[in-house]
Each structure stands twice: as structure tokens, then as C-alpha cells.
């Protein structure tokens, strides 16, 4: 009689493990979606930063040399 009890215990444990596995799969899918979203946001911010830098560089190039030199030296 101990065999069916052991088999029942093993079956119950396997079922719990399957439920946990499904939970982990869902969690992993959600985390993957978050990573994708954050990656897109990061790429967008990097692009915006690059555009802003280009605008600042263009403005610096338009400044007269006598004004631009102290600003560039101070920013280094």
C-alpha cells in the first residue's frame, strides 16, 4: 500500500512543479517584454541625445571664434 502513496506523492509533486514551471514561463515572457520595451526606450533616448549633441555642436560652430574658444576649453 505504500507504493500507491509514494506514487500519489510523486504525482502531486510533479503537478506542483508543472504549475511552477508555467508560472516561471509567464514571468519570463513578461520580463522579456519589459526588456524589449526598455531597449526601445534606451535606443530612442540615445537617438534623441545624438540629435541634441548635433544641434549643440552646430550652434557652437556658429559662434565667433573669440567666444567659442573659452566655452570649449571650459567644457573639457
N, C-alpha and C positions, 0 to 999 in steps of 0.2 A: 503493500500500500504506500510505501514511501516513494516509490517511483512516480506514480501519478502526481504526488505532491511536489516532488522535485521538478517534474516536467511542467506543472502548473506555475511554479515559481519562476522557472526559466522563461516560460511563455510570457508571463506578466512582465518580467524584466525586459525582454525583447520588445514588447509593446511600448513600455516606457522609453526605451532607447529610441524607438522609431518616432515617437511623439517628439522627443527632444531633438532628434535629427531634423525633423520637419521645421521645428521652431528655429533651429540654427540656420537652416536654409533660407527661411523668410528673413531672418535678421541679416544674413549675409547679402541677400538681394537688396534690402533697404540700405545697407551700408554701401553697397556698390553704386546704388543710385545717388547717394549723398556724395560719394567720391566723384562721380561723373559731373554732378551739379557744381561742386566746388572747383573742379578742374576747369569747367567752362567759365565760372566766375573769375577764377585766377587769370585765365587767358584773356578775358575781356579787360580786366584791370591792367594787365601788362600792356595790352594794346593801347588803352587809354593813357597809361603812363608814357609810353613811347611817343604818342601823338603830342602830349603835353610837353615832353622834353624837346621835341622837334620845334614846337611853337616858341618855347623859351629860347632855344638856340637861334632861331630865325630872328627873334627880337634882339638878342644880343648882337647879332651880326649887323643889325640896322643902327645900333648905337654908334656915335662917333668914337673914334679910337681913344681919345683922351678920357672919355667917360667909361668905356668898356674895359680898359686895362685894369683900373683899380677894382672893379667889380669881379672880374675873372680871377684876379690874384686873391681877393678876399674869400672867394668861394672855394678855393682849393684846399 
